[in-house]
């Protein structure tokens, strides 16, 4: 049997320990290098011949009819039947003037009519008597002529009083304002006991149907808006399809825009004066690429950069590219620059990367297909 001396044993232990330590260090270095290679999400570039800028032009909702109603006569307000916010139907009474003077005048006219009618009855009786006497030779022709003239005068007076009484009754009717159409009272300008002049506004009535939207369109965008086949207007959180009524003919003095009138659907739940926004896709004839907004990073001198992924012997490598930002909306941007159709760019997480870095590309997971077939109503304003 061969015995191992103590010095030999010590050398053997030291050599074994060194060998094991060296192996562990090599494995750690390999693991560290593999851990430093980051996985990235990529986006494949697809060239577009043009892009659309989503624009909104603001306007307001306006009733199809809006009237400031007033009396045709002077007078004092006697009765108010409605107030702000009340819904009325065509023919409903809204306001009434004090009609005591008209009632007194009508009584006077009727009394005069009765008086003249009595006089006319007497003249007719006398005329009949004179004609009978003339037949017997006891009456002069001049007396008959005088009575005939009196009868005609009284008959004319009756017609005049009848016309005056009709005018009195017409003023009585016009002492009450009635709704000319179905609508809502939006304002009241008078109170009980006020003395108003003819034509002074008393209440404002808004039609509750045929609502419209008035929107100012810049002159250079008029042809583009008119070229659209369909228009959508957003009021509050709701979007409504609208029809163009009138493209306008003059430029507004305040906004230097042409006023377009659109009709809203009959079931639109809107209020007069609400802000309305017309959606308009302004197509720009410039080619480029849509990319995620997170794929952009600041460059030097105000430029923008993206990180493209190129292949080399060691694997996918990060490469910086300078691009021009043409338009950004929500979470995407339209760019031009040193990129080509079909190239892969890094979609997000650019703060973790530097040019020349080796990365791995995460596999793209296809979105799950929806099995539901129930239709939904939605407004897609994307470009």
Secondary structure by P-SEA (a helix, b strand, c coil): cccccaaaaaaaaaaaaaaaaaaaaaaaaaaaaaaacccbbbbbbbbbcbbbbbbbbbbbbbcccccccccccccccccccccccccccccccccccccaaaaaaaaaaaaaaaaaaaaaaaaaaaaaaaaaaaaaccccaaaaaaaaaaaaaaaaaaaaaaaaaaaaaaaaaaccccccccccccccccccccccccccccbbbbbccbbbbbbbbcccaaaaaaaccbbbbbcccbbbbbbbccccccccccccbbbbbbbcccccccccccbbbbbbbccccbbbbbbbccccccccccbbbbbbbbbccccbbbbbbbbbbcccccccccccccccccccccccccccccccbbbbbccccccccccccbbbbbbbccc
